[in-house]
Amino acid sequence: MRAITVISFLLLVITAGSAAAQTLDRVRDSGVFKIGYRTDAMPFSFRDADGMPAGYSVELCRILAEKMRTIPQLANTRVEYVPIATEDRFKAIQEARIDILRGATTATLSRRQFVDFSIPIFVTGASVLMRVDGPNSFAGLEGRKIGVRKATTTEQALRNTLADMAMPAEVVTVDSHDDALRQVENGELAAYFGDRAILAFMMARSPRAAELRLANEWFTYEPYALVLQRGDSDFRLIVDMLLSRIYRDQAMGALLRASFGKAQLGDLIKAMFLIVTLPE
């Protein structure tokens, strides 16, 4: 599909005024594209030192919004960033308080019962951050305190893993990654269970990185995606179209390096972009 065809399709959707075009109707009529973002999901979505939205998925959505503004009816649309709490993120989409949500949100079948997702924007999996002077494996954490971010897929994954292994351990929920890192560094937690990409980033930027290590185990597969309103297939198609074009751009490598610094992401990310990018 050539660019002119995509633009023609967008114009058709926006002017149709159908129920399926509800997000685009709302953005066109209000002149505002509301992007919900997590303030505590570094390096994907967070507030920087100046209190501004920052992170990998924030920058990706900024590029997405720029491409949407090439459509004549959306040319004057401004972006409004709306901070969203972890516990309230899906409700904010359902109630149309935001038009799209980005952060570190895993697309799951159960969540697709009430929200929708774009093609993946990142892929990772749950692993464990521990001290180098601690256990050598996940099994060595038996009977110890394991931290996990509350109200996340990783919390359920940790509980499922412990149940499957019939392994007793104390699960301690934390409010932020920074709090978990401090507790692991100080020995208050034996380990922190979380998405490996986030754990690698946390370790890479810690002044006490030499005291930390990542377990070799991967416990889950976590495809991150942008969250959209359920039933709005036209808007999802547009988002997927534009994301696919962004992924084909060589600038993606620079965006990943700027967002993750020295953290090692591996070949899984490269493979993901090749697999999920849709042809036109």
Phi and psi restraints in degrees (value plus and minus 20) as a CYANA .aco file:
   2 ARG   PHI     -95.6   -55.6
   2 ARG   PSI     143.1   183.1
   3 ALA   PHI     -76.0   -36.0
   3 ALA   PSI     -61.7   -21.7
   4 ILE   PHI     -83.6   -43.6
   4 ILE   PSI     -52.8   -12.8
   5 THR   PHI     -87.3   -47.3
   5 THR   PSI     -61.2   -21.2
   6 VAL   PHI     -81.6   -41.6
   6 VAL   PSI     -66.1   -26.1
   7 ILE   PHI     -82.9   -42.9
   7 ILE   PSI     -61.6   -21.6
   8 SER   PHI     -81.0   -41.0
   8 SER   PSI     -59.8   -19.8
   9 PHE   PHI     -84.3   -44.3
   9 PHE   PSI     -63.0   -23.0
  10 LEU   PHI     -82.7   -42.7
  10 LEU   PSI     -62.0   -22.0
  11 LEU   PHI     -82.1   -42.1
  11 LEU   PSI     -60.2   -20.2
  12 LEU   PHI     -82.8   -42.8
  12 LEU   PSI     -63.9   -23.9
  13 VAL   PHI     -84.2   -44.2
  13 VAL   PSI     -65.4   -25.4
  14 ILE   PHI     -86.3   -46.3
  14 ILE   PSI     -57.7   -17.7
  15 THR   PHI    -104.9   -64.9
  15 THR   PSI     -34.0     6.0
  16 ALA   PHI     -88.0   -48.0
  16 ALA   PSI     -55.4   -15.4
  17 GLY   PHI      49.3    89.3
  17 GLY   PSI       2.9    42.9
  18 SER   PHI     -99.1   -59.1
  18 SER   PSI     145.4   185.4
  19 ALA   PHI     -83.0   -43.0
  19 ALA   PSI     -50.7   -10.7
  20 ALA   PHI     -89.9   -49.9
  20 ALA   PSI     -37.2     2.8
  21 ALA   PHI    -121.7   -81.7
  21 ALA   PSI       8.4    48.4
  22 GLN   PHI     -80.3   -40.3
  22 GLN   PSI     -60.8   -20.8
  23 THR   PHI     -86.9   -46.9
  23 THR   PSI     -65.9   -25.9
  24 LEU   PHI     -85.3   -45.3
  24 LEU   PSI     -57.4   -17.4
  25 ASP   PHI     -78.7   -38.7
  25 ASP   PSI     -65.8   -25.8
  26 ARG   PHI     -84.5   -44.5
  26 ARG   PSI     -63.7   -23.7
  27 VAL   PHI     -85.9   -45.9
  27 VAL   PSI     -63.3   -23.3
  28 ARG   PHI     -83.2   -43.2
  28 ARG   PSI     -65.5   -25.5
  29 ASP   PHI     -91.0   -51.0
  29 ASP   PSI     -55.4   -15.4
  30 SER   PHI    -109.3   -69.3
  30 SER   PSI     -42.7    -2.7
  31 GLY   PHI      55.0    95.0
  31 GLY   PSI      -6.4    33.6
  32 VAL   PHI    -149.8  -109.8
  32 VAL   PSI     110.3   150.3
  33 PHE   PHI    -125.4   -85.4
  33 PHE   PSI      87.5   127.5
  34 LYS   PHI    -111.4   -71.4
  34 LYS   PSI      95.2   135.2
  35 ILE   PHI    -126.2   -86.2
  35 ILE   PSI      94.0   134.0
  36 GLY   PHI    -100.0   -60.0
  36 GLY   PSI     121.1   161.1
  37 TYR   PHI    -163.2  -123.2
  37 TYR   PSI     127.3   167.3
  38 ARG   PHI     -99.2   -59.2
  38 ARG   PSI     121.0   161.0
  39 THR   PHI    -115.6   -75.6
  39 THR   PSI     -22.8    17.2
  40 ASP   PHI    -155.3  -115.3
  40 ASP   PSI       8.1    48.1
  41 ALA   PHI    -138.5   -98.5
  41 ALA   PSI      29.3    69.3
  42 MET   PHI     -81.6   -41.6
  42 MET   PSI     116.8   156.8
  43 PRO   PHI    -116.6   -76.6
  43 PRO   PSI      -4.9    35.1
  44 PHE   PHI    -104.2   -64.2
  44 PHE   PSI     -64.6   -24.6
  45 SER   PHI    -176.8  -136.8
  45 SER   PSI      99.7   139.7
  46 PHE   PHI    -183.9  -143.9
  46 PHE   PSI     154.2   194.2
  47 ARG   PHI    -116.0   -76.0
  47 ARG   PSI     112.6   152.6
  48 ASP   PHI    -102.1   -62.1
  48 ASP   PSI    -193.0  -153.0
  49 ALA   PHI     -82.2   -42.2
  49 ALA   PSI     -43.5    -3.5
  50 ASP   PHI    -113.7   -73.7
  50 ASP   PSI     -14.7    25.3
  51 GLY   PHI      60.4   100.4
  51 GLY   PSI      -6.4    33.6
  52 MET   PHI    -118.0   -78.0
  52 MET   PSI     129.8   169.8
  53 PRO   PHI     -80.8   -40.8
  53 PRO   PSI     118.2   158.2
  54 ALA   PHI    -172.3  -132.3
  54 ALA   PSI     147.5   187.5
  55 GLY   PHI     101.4   141.4
  55 GLY   PSI     149.7   189.7
  56 TYR   PHI     -78.0   -38.0
  56 TYR   PSI     -73.0   -33.0
  57 SER   PHI     -92.7   -52.7
  57 SER   PSI     -45.7    -5.7
  58 VAL   PHI     -84.9   -44.9
  58 VAL   PSI     -68.6   -28.6
  59 GLU   PHI     -85.1   -45.1
  59 GLU   PSI     -57.7   -17.7
  60 LEU   PHI     -82.9   -42.9
  60 LEU   PSI     -60.9   -20.9
  61 CYS   PHI     -90.1   -50.1
  61 CYS   PSI     -51.3   -11.3
  62 ARG   PHI     -83.7   -43.7
  62 ARG   PSI     -63.8   -23.8
  63 ILE   PHI     -83.9   -43.9
  63 ILE   PSI     -61.0   -21.0
  64 LEU   PHI     -80.3   -40.3
  64 LEU   PSI     -63.7   -23.7
  65 ALA   PHI     -84.5   -44.5
  65 ALA   PSI     -58.1   -18.1
  66 GLU   PHI     -81.6   -41.6
  66 GLU   PSI     -61.5   -21.5
  67 LYS   PHI     -89.2   -49.2
  67 LYS   PSI     -53.6   -13.6
  68 MET   PHI     -84.9   -44.9
  68 MET   PSI     -51.4   -11.4
  69 ARG   PHI     -93.7   -53.7
  69 ARG   PSI     -25.7    14.3
  70 THR   PHI     -96.0   -56.0
  70 THR   PSI     -31.8     8.2
  71 ILE   PHI    -101.0   -61.0
  71 ILE   PSI     105.2   145.2
  72 PRO   PHI     -68.6   -28.6
  72 PRO   PSI     -66.3   -26.3
  73 GLN   PHI     -87.3   -47.3
  73 GLN   PSI     -36.3     3.7
  74 LEU   PHI    -132.8   -92.8
  74 LEU   PSI     -10.1    29.9
  75 ALA   PHI     -79.6   -39.6
  75 ALA   PSI     -53.7   -13.7
  76 ASN   PHI    -120.3   -80.3
  76 ASN   PSI      -8.3    31.7
  77 THR   PHI     -87.2   -47.2
  77 THR   PSI     113.7   153.7
  78 ARG   PHI    -124.9   -84.9
  78 ARG   PSI     134.3   174.3
  79 VAL   PHI    -116.6   -76.6
  79 VAL   PSI     113.3   153.3
  80 GLU   PHI    -140.7  -100.7
  80 GLU   PSI     102.2   142.2
  81 TYR   PHI    -110.7   -70.7
  81 TYR   PSI     106.8   146.8
  82 VAL   PHI    -138.1   -98.1
  82 VAL   PSI      95.0   135.0
  83 PRO   PHI     -87.7   -47.7
  83 PRO   PSI     115.4   155.4
  84 ILE   PHI    -149.8  -109.8
  84 ILE   PSI     113.2   153.2
  85 ALA   PHI     -95.8   -55.8
  85 ALA   PSI     132.0   172.0
  86 THR   PHI     -74.3   -34.3
  86 THR   PSI     -65.1   -25.1
  87 GLU   PHI     -90.7   -50.7
  87 GLU   PSI     -39.6     0.4
  88 ASP   PHI    -128.5   -88.5
  88 ASP   PSI     -19.8    20.2
  89 ARG   PHI     -83.3   -43.3
  89 ARG   PSI     -63.3   -23.3
  90 PHE   PHI     -95.1   -55.1
  90 PHE   PSI     -55.5   -15.5
  91 LYS   PHI     -83.6   -43.6
  91 LYS   PSI     -55.9   -15.9
  92 ALA   PHI     -82.8   -42.8
  92 ALA   PSI     -56.2   -16.2
  93 ILE   PHI     -90.7   -50.7
  93 ILE   PSI     -66.0   -26.0
  94 GLN   PHI     -80.7   -40.7
  94 GLN   PSI     -57.3   -17.3
  95 GLU   PHI    -109.1   -69.1
  95 GLU   PSI     -14.9    25.1
  96 ALA   PHI      41.1    81.1
  96 ALA   PSI       7.1    47.1
  97 ARG   PHI     -93.9   -53.9
  97 ARG   PSI     -41.9    -1.9
  98 ILE   PHI    -155.7  -115.7
  98 ILE   PSI     138.6   178.6
  99 ASP   PHI    -115.7   -75.7
  99 ASP   PSI     -44.9    -4.9
 100 ILE   PHI    -175.5  -135.5
 100 ILE   PSI     129.5   169.5
 101 LEU   PHI    -142.7  -102.7
 101 LEU   PSI     111.5   151.5
 102 ARG   PHI    -150.4  -110.4
 102 ARG   PSI     132.7   172.7
 103 GLY   PHI     151.1   191.1
 103 GLY   PSI    -143.6  -103.6
 104 ALA   PHI    -152.0  -112.0
 104 ALA   PSI      46.0    86.0
 105 THR   PHI    -126.3   -86.3
 105 THR   PSI     104.6   144.6
 106 THR   PHI    -103.0   -63.0
 106 THR   PSI     110.0   150.0
 107 ALA   PHI     -98.3   -58.3
 107 ALA   PSI     102.8   142.8
 108 THR   PHI    -151.6  -111.6
 108 THR   PSI     139.6   179.6
 109 LEU   PHI     -86.1   -46.1
 109 LEU   PSI     -57.7   -17.7
 110 SER   PHI     -86.1   -46.1
 110 SER   PSI     -57.1   -17.1
 111 ARG   PHI     -91.1   -51.1
 111 ARG   PSI     -47.7    -7.7
 112 ARG   PHI     -90.8   -50.8
 112 ARG   PSI     -22.3    17.7
 113 GLN   PHI     -93.1   -53.1
 113 GLN   PSI     -41.1    -1.1
 114 PHE   PHI    -154.7  -114.7
 114 PHE   PSI     -28.8    11.2
 115 VAL   PHI    -160.2  -120.2
 115 VAL   PSI     151.6   191.6
 116 ASP   PHI    -140.0  -100.0
 116 ASP   PSI     148.6   188.6
 117 PHE   PHI    -154.8  -114.8
 117 PHE   PSI     130.2   170.2
 118 SER   PHI     -96.6   -56.6
 118 SER   PSI     159.3   199.3
 119 ILE   PHI     -81.5   -41.5
 119 ILE   PSI     136.4   176.4
 120 PRO   PHI     -77.4   -37.4
 120 PRO   PSI     126.1   166.1
 121 ILE   PHI    -130.5   -90.5
 121 ILE   PSI     -29.0    11.0
 122 PHE   PHI    -188.7  -148.7
 122 PHE   PSI     139.7   179.7
 123 VAL   PHI    -160.2  -120.2
 123 VAL   PSI     117.1   157.1
 124 THR   PHI    -172.1  -132.1
 124 THR   PSI    -183.7  -143.7
 125 GLY   PHI    -184.6  -144.6
 125 GLY   PSI     140.1   180.1
 126 ALA   PHI     -93.7   -53.7
 126 ALA   PSI     118.5   158.5
 127 SER   PHI    -166.5  -126.5
 127 SER   PSI    -186.0  -146.0
 128 VAL   PHI    -153.7  -113.7
 128 VAL   PSI     113.1   153.1
 129 LEU   PHI    -120.1   -80.1
 129 LEU   PSI     107.8   147.8
 130 MET   PHI    -157.4  -117.4
 130 MET   PSI     149.2   189.2
 131 ARG   PHI    -100.8   -60.8
 131 ARG   PSI     129.0   169.0
 132 VAL   PHI     -86.6   -46.6
 132 VAL   PSI     -44.4    -4.4
 133 ASP   PHI    -113.1   -73.1
 133 ASP   PSI      -7.1    32.9
 134 GLY   PHI    -120.7   -80.7
 134 GLY   PSI    -178.8  -138.8
 135 PRO   PHI     -78.4   -38.4
 135 PRO   PSI     135.0   175.0
 136 ASN   PHI    -110.6   -70.6
 136 ASN   PSI     -30.1     9.9
 137 SER   PHI    -173.4  -133.4
 137 SER   PSI     151.2   191.2
 138 PHE   PHI     -82.3   -42.3
 138 PHE   PSI     -58.4   -18.4
 139 ALA   PHI     -80.9   -40.9
 139 ALA   PSI     -47.0    -7.0
 140 GLY   PHI     -92.6   -52.6
 140 GLY   PSI     -25.2    14.8
 141 LEU   PHI    -107.8   -67.8
 141 LEU   PSI     -15.1    24.9
 142 GLU   PHI     -75.2   -35.2
 142 GLU   PSI     109.5   149.5
 143 GLY   PHI      59.4    99.4
 143 GLY   PSI     -16.8    23.2
 144 ARG   PHI    -126.9   -86.9
 144 ARG   PSI     154.5   194.5
 145 LYS   PHI    -108.8   -68.8
 145 LYS   PSI     104.6   144.6
 146 ILE   PHI    -138.6   -98.6
 146 ILE   PSI     102.3   142.3
 147 GLY   PHI    -106.4   -66.4
 147 GLY   PSI     132.2   172.2
 148 VAL   PHI    -176.4  -136.4
 148 VAL   PSI     127.5   167.5
 149 ARG   PHI     -91.1   -51.1
 149 ARG   PSI     109.4   149.4
 150 LYS   PHI     -92.5   -52.5
 150 LYS   PSI     133.8   173.8
 151 ALA   PHI      41.3    81.3
 151 ALA   PSI      19.4    59.4
 152 THR   PHI    -149.8  -109.8
 152 THR   PSI     145.3   185.3
 153 THR   PHI     -85.6   -45.6
 153 THR   PSI     -48.2    -8.2
 154 THR   PHI     -89.4   -49.4
 154 THR   PSI     -50.3   -10.3
 155 GLU   PHI     -82.7   -42.7
 155 GLU   PSI     -66.5   -26.5
 156 GLN   PHI     -86.6   -46.6
 156 GLN   PSI     -56.3   -16.3
 157 ALA   PHI     -83.8   -43.8
 157 ALA   PSI     -59.7   -19.7
 158 LEU   PHI     -83.8   -43.8
 158 LEU   PSI     -66.7   -26.7
 159 ARG   PHI     -84.0   -44.0
 159 ARG   PSI     -57.9   -17.9
 160 ASN   PHI     -86.4   -46.4
 160 ASN   PSI     -61.5   -21.5
 161 THR   PHI     -82.6   -42.6
 161 THR   PSI     -64.4   -24.4
 162 LEU   PHI     -83.4   -43.4
 162 LEU   PSI     -60.2   -20.2
 163 ALA   PHI     -86.4   -46.4
 163 ALA   PSI     -63.1   -23.1
 164 ASP   PHI     -83.1   -43.1
 164 ASP   PSI     -54.1   -14.1
 165 MET   PHI    -109.8   -69.8
 165 MET   PSI     -21.5    18.5
 166 ALA   PHI      29.3    69.3
 166 ALA   PSI      24.5    64.5
 167 MET   PHI    -129.7   -89.7
 167 MET   PSI      96.3   136.3
 168 PRO   PHI     -94.7   -54.7
 168 PRO   PSI     114.5   154.5
 169 ALA   PHI    -182.5  -142.5
 169 ALA   PSI     136.1   176.1
 170 GLU   PHI    -113.9   -73.9
 170 GLU   PSI      96.1   136.1
 171 VAL   PHI    -106.3   -66.3
 171 VAL   PSI     102.6   142.6
 172 VAL   PHI    -135.5   -95.5
 172 VAL   PSI      94.9   134.9
 173 THR   PHI    -103.1   -63.1
 173 THR   PSI     120.9   160.9
 174 VAL   PHI    -142.3  -102.3
 174 VAL   PSI     139.1   179.1
 175 ASP   PHI    -108.6   -68.6
 175 ASP   PSI     -39.8     0.2
 176 SER   PHI    -173.4  -133.4
 176 SER   PSI     137.6   177.6
 177 HIS   PHI     -85.8   -45.8
 177 HIS   PSI     -57.9   -17.9
 178 ASP   PHI     -82.5   -42.5
 178 ASP   PSI     -60.4   -20.4
 179 ASP   PHI     -84.3   -44.3
 179 ASP   PSI     -61.2   -21.2
 180 ALA   PHI     -84.4   -44.4
 180 ALA   PSI     -62.9   -22.9
 181 LEU   PHI     -80.6   -40.6
 181 LEU   PSI     -64.0   -24.0
 182 ARG   PHI     -80.4   -40.4
 182 ARG   PSI     -62.2   -22.2
 183 GLN   PHI     -89.1   -49.1
 183 GLN   PSI     -55.0   -15.0
 184 VAL   PHI     -88.8   -48.8
 184 VAL   PSI     -64.3   -24.3
 185 GLU   PHI     -80.0   -40.0
 185 GLU   PSI     -57.9   -17.9
 186 ASN   PHI    -108.4   -68.4
 186 ASN   PSI     -20.2    19.8
 187 GLY   PHI      61.2   101.2
 187 GLY   PSI     -12.2    27.8
 188 GLU   PHI     -92.8   -52.8
 188 GLU   PSI     -50.0   -10.0
 189 LEU   PHI    -137.5   -97.5
 189 LEU   PSI     120.4   160.4
 190 ALA   PHI     -95.1   -55.1
 190 ALA   PSI     -45.8    -5.8
 191 ALA   PHI    -184.3  -144.3
 191 ALA   PSI     143.6   183.6
 192 TYR   PHI    -146.9  -106.9
 192 TYR   PSI     103.1   143.1
 193 PHE   PHI    -115.5   -75.5
 193 PHE   PSI     102.1   142.1
 194 GLY   PHI    -186.2  -146.2
 194 GLY   PSI    -198.0  -158.0
 195 ASP   PHI     -86.8   -46.8
 195 ASP   PSI     111.1   151.1
 196 ARG   PHI     -78.8   -38.8
 196 ARG   PSI     -58.6   -18.6
 197 ALA   PHI     -82.4   -42.4
 197 ALA   PSI     -60.8   -20.8
 198 ILE   PHI     -88.3   -48.3
 198 ILE   PSI     -61.8   -21.8
 199 LEU   PHI     -82.6   -42.6
 199 LEU   PSI     -62.3   -22.3
 200 ALA   PHI     -83.2   -43.2
 200 ALA   PSI     -59.5   -19.5
 201 PHE   PHI     -86.9   -46.9
 201 PHE   PSI     -63.4   -23.4
 202 MET   PHI     -79.2   -39.2
 202 MET   PSI     -64.9   -24.9
 203 MET   PHI     -87.5   -47.5
 203 MET   PSI     -60.6   -20.6
 204 ALA   PHI     -83.6   -43.6
 204 ALA   PSI     -52.2   -12.2
 205 ARG   PHI    -116.8   -76.8
 205 ARG   PSI     -21.5    18.5
 206 SER   PHI     -99.5   -59.5
 206 SER   PSI     113.8   153.8
 207 PRO   PHI     -82.7   -42.7
 207 PRO   PSI     -37.4     2.6
 208 ARG   PHI    -128.2   -88.2
 208 ARG   PSI      10.6    50.6
 209 ALA   PHI     -78.2   -38.2
 209 ALA   PSI     -52.7   -12.7
 210 ALA   PHI     -84.9   -44.9
 210 ALA   PSI     -38.2     1.8
 211 GLU   PHI    -110.9   -70.9
 211 GLU   PSI     -22.7    17.3
 212 LEU   PHI    -138.3   -98.3
 212 LEU   PSI     138.3   178.3
 213 ARG   PHI    -173.8  -133.8
 213 ARG   PSI     136.6   176.6
 214 LEU   PHI    -118.8   -78.8
 214 LEU   PSI     117.7   157.7
 215 ALA   PHI     -86.2   -46.2
 215 ALA   PSI     134.7   174.7
 216 ASN   PHI     -96.1   -56.1
 216 ASN   PSI     -41.0    -1.0
 217 GLU   PHI     -93.2   -53.2
 217 GLU   PSI     124.5   164.5
 218 TRP   PHI    -135.6   -95.6
 218 TRP   PSI     106.9   146.9
 219 PHE   PHI    -125.5   -85.5
 219 PHE   PSI     -39.6     0.4
 220 THR   PHI    -165.5  -125.5
 220 THR   PSI     148.7   188.7
 221 TYR   PHI    -133.0   -93.0
 221 TYR   PSI     102.0   142.0
 222 GLU   PHI    -143.8  -103.8
 222 GLU   PSI      75.3   115.3
 223 PRO   PHI    -104.3   -64.3
 223 PRO   PSI      94.1   134.1
 224 TYR   PHI    -100.6   -60.6
 224 TYR   PSI     125.8   165.8
 225 ALA   PHI    -169.9  -129.9
 225 ALA   PSI     143.6   183.6
 226 LEU   PHI     -97.7   -57.7
 226 LEU   PSI     121.6   161.6
 227 VAL   PHI    -117.5   -77.5
 227 VAL   PSI     111.7   151.7
 228 LEU   PHI    -146.6  -106.6
 228 LEU   PSI     147.0   187.0
 229 GLN   PHI     -91.2   -51.2
 229 GLN   PSI     115.7   155.7
 230 ARG   PHI     -87.7   -47.7
 230 ARG   PSI     118.5   158.5
 231 GLY   PHI      69.2   109.2
 231 GLY   PSI     -21.7    18.3
 232 ASP   PHI    -120.7   -80.7
 232 ASP   PSI      51.4    91.4
 233 SER   PHI     -86.9   -46.9
 233 SER   PSI     -50.5   -10.5
 234 ASP   PHI     -85.7   -45.7
 234 ASP   PSI     -63.4   -23.4
 235 PHE   PHI     -87.4   -47.4
 235 PHE   PSI     -59.7   -19.7
 236 ARG   PHI     -81.5   -41.5
 236 ARG   PSI     -60.4   -20.4
 237 LEU   PHI     -81.7   -41.7
 237 LEU   PSI     -61.8   -21.8
 238 ILE   PHI     -84.7   -44.7
 238 ILE   PSI     -65.0   -25.0
 239 VAL   PHI     -80.2   -40.2
 239 VAL   PSI     -64.8   -24.8
 240 ASP   PHI     -86.4   -46.4
 240 ASP   PSI     -57.4   -17.4
 241 MET   PHI     -79.0   -39.0
 241 MET   PSI     -70.3   -30.3
 242 LEU   PHI     -89.6   -49.6
 242 LEU   PSI     -58.6   -18.6
 243 LEU   PHI     -82.1   -42.1
 243 LEU   PSI     -61.8   -21.8
 244 SER   PHI     -80.6   -40.6
 244 SER   PSI     -58.6   -18.6
 245 ARG   PHI     -88.1   -48.1
 245 ARG   PSI     -60.1   -20.1
 246 ILE   PHI     -82.8   -42.8
 246 ILE   PSI     -61.9   -21.9
 247 TYR   PHI     -83.9   -43.9
 247 TYR   PSI     -50.6   -10.6
 248 ARG   PHI     -96.6   -56.6
 248 ARG   PSI     -30.2     9.8
 249 ASP   PHI    -100.2   -60.2
 249 ASP   PSI     115.4   155.4
 250 GLN   PHI     -85.1   -45.1
 250 GLN   PSI     -32.9     7.1
 251 ALA   PHI     -89.0   -49.0
 251 ALA   PSI     -33.1     6.9
 252 MET   PHI     -81.2   -41.2
 252 MET   PSI     -56.7   -16.7
 253 GLY   PHI     -81.5   -41.5
 253 GLY   PSI     -62.1   -22.1
 254 ALA   PHI     -85.7   -45.7
 254 ALA   PSI     -57.9   -17.9
 255 LEU   PHI     -84.8   -44.8
 255 LEU   PSI     -62.0   -22.0
 256 LEU   PHI     -85.0   -45.0
 256 LEU   PSI     -62.6   -22.6
 257 ARG   PHI     -85.9   -45.9
 257 ARG   PSI     -60.0   -20.0
 258 ALA   PHI     -86.7   -46.7
 258 ALA   PSI     -52.2   -12.2
 259 SER   PHI    -104.7   -64.7
 259 SER   PSI     -56.3   -16.3
 260 PHE   PHI    -130.5   -90.5
 260 PHE   PSI     -27.4    12.6
 261 GLY   PHI      35.8    75.8
 261 GLY   PSI    -144.5  -104.5
 262 LYS   PHI    -105.4   -65.4
 262 LYS   PSI     -24.1    15.9
 263 ALA   PHI     -82.7   -42.7
 263 ALA   PSI     113.8   153.8
 264 GLN   PHI    -105.1   -65.1
 264 GLN   PSI      97.0   137.0
 265 LEU   PHI    -116.1   -76.1
 265 LEU   PSI     -47.3    -7.3
 266 GLY   PHI      62.0   102.0
 266 GLY   PSI    -199.0  -159.0
 267 ASP   PHI     -99.4   -59.4
 267 ASP   PSI     -33.1     6.9
 268 LEU   PHI     -79.6   -39.6
 268 LEU   PSI     -58.4   -18.4
 269 ILE   PHI     -86.5   -46.5
 269 ILE   PSI     -64.7   -24.7
 270 LYS   PHI     -79.8   -39.8
 270 LYS   PSI     -63.0   -23.0
 271 ALA   PHI     -83.5   -43.5
 271 ALA   PSI     -58.6   -18.6
 272 MET   PHI     -80.4   -40.4
 272 MET   PSI     -66.4   -26.4
 273 PHE   PHI     -83.2   -43.2
 273 PHE   PSI     -56.3   -16.3
 274 LEU   PHI     -86.9   -46.9
 274 LEU   PSI     -58.2   -18.2
 275 ILE   PHI     -98.0   -58.0
 275 ILE   PSI     -62.9   -22.9
 276 VAL   PHI    -107.8   -67.8
 276 VAL   PSI     -36.6     3.4
 277 THR   PHI     -86.3   -46.3
 277 THR   PSI     102.5   142.5
 278 LEU   PHI    -109.8   -69.8
 278 LEU   PSI     115.5   155.5
 279 PRO   PHI     -91.4   -51.4
 279 PRO   PSI     136.6   176.6
